[in-house]
């Protein structure tokens, strides 16, 4: 049987994939999957392009029930990490247990819902524990809404921005891009080159080139977003993977696919 341990050539990482079961979602979910996204299916697709590690990101429609993500991490603790969805008042002992399980960040998925995050603004104890654990905050917003959200959140928490930040335009003066660049000047900040079909018509290649220019290769990650919920017809893994080389050039692939994610999720020092 194939296992992720069987191919460790480059330690390339897919930093954004999901696992879930058909028909399972929280009561208020705007999306209920009609199919199962199984860990073994993602693993087989990843193997096909040489991806050897992954970050399982909790989907919004499962709410704070992270058990499927945690099952995945338990099955392959060496090569998988997780990003959880949690309540703002999650106690420190639960965060510590999640860290032991392989979780390395929390996700605020605000797409399609209110971008008023007052509860998180007041979550001082949680932010303090995140600092202690070395975790990051992952944020997904509606198109153009990122600056509004970042203004409400602590500016010293390491940040990962989903789906290329979903700006209004692929221009350096765009408010979302400018907000990320400002934050990157004083806080560890990463942009995921993912979700090209979630950009509201903004050209993904142009946007990826802009991020490479504005932040440099050391601040970029790649994620397949598999199985591309609501865009499943675009979930051809090798095509999603091949786009990255066209976006950043082969000379930057090891930074984006290996060095950066290993530093963020596996605590591998720069240059190791």
Secondary structure, 3 states (H helix, E strand, C coil): CCCHHHCCCCCEEEEEECCECCCCCCCCCCCCCCCCECHHHHHHHHHHHCEEEEEEECCHHHCCCCHHHHHHHHHCCCCEEEEECCCCCCCHHHHHHHHHHCEEEEEEECCCCCCCCHHHHCCHHHHHHHHHHCCEEEEECCCCCHHHHHHHCCCCCCEEECHHHCCCCCCCCCHHHHHHHHHHCCCCEEEEECCHHHCCCCCHHHHHHHHHHHHCHHHEEECCCECCCCCHHHCCHHHHHHHHHHHHCHHHHHHHHHHHHHHHHCCCCCCC
